[in-house]
Amino acid sequence: MNEEPQTGEIWRHKENGNEYLIILIANKASAKWEDRAVFVSRETGEPYDRPLSEFMEKFEHICKRGCFRIQPNNLIKVDIFNE
């Protein structure tokens, strides 16, 4: 089983191949609400959220924190680079 997503990681949707930047995992401190992955499309910048359990089934991890560079004044345009 994959580890839970972390802020700043890149994940790919298993069916459509689109890539997403993890913004945060919401509700981690709540016993009442289900944990949710909050993420944005690298292509369109559209924000999304899903229950974490569903996210883990439908997405695969492709890039750890620190493997990308955020362009100035644009959180959505993320360039992956190799070190």
HELIX and SHEET records of a PDB file:
HELIX    1   1 LEU A   52  LYS A   58  1                                   7    
SHEET    1   A 5 PRO A  47  PRO A  51  0                                        
SHEET    2   A 5 ARG A  36  SER A  41 -1                                        
SHEET    3   A 5 GLU A  19  ALA A  26 -1                                        
SHEET    4   A 5 ILE A  10  HIS A  13 -1                                        
SHEET    5   A 5 PHE A  59  CYS A  63 -1                                        
SHEET    1   B 2 PHE A  68  GLN A  71  0                                        
SHEET    2   B 2 ASN A  74  ILE A  80 -1                                        
END                                                                             
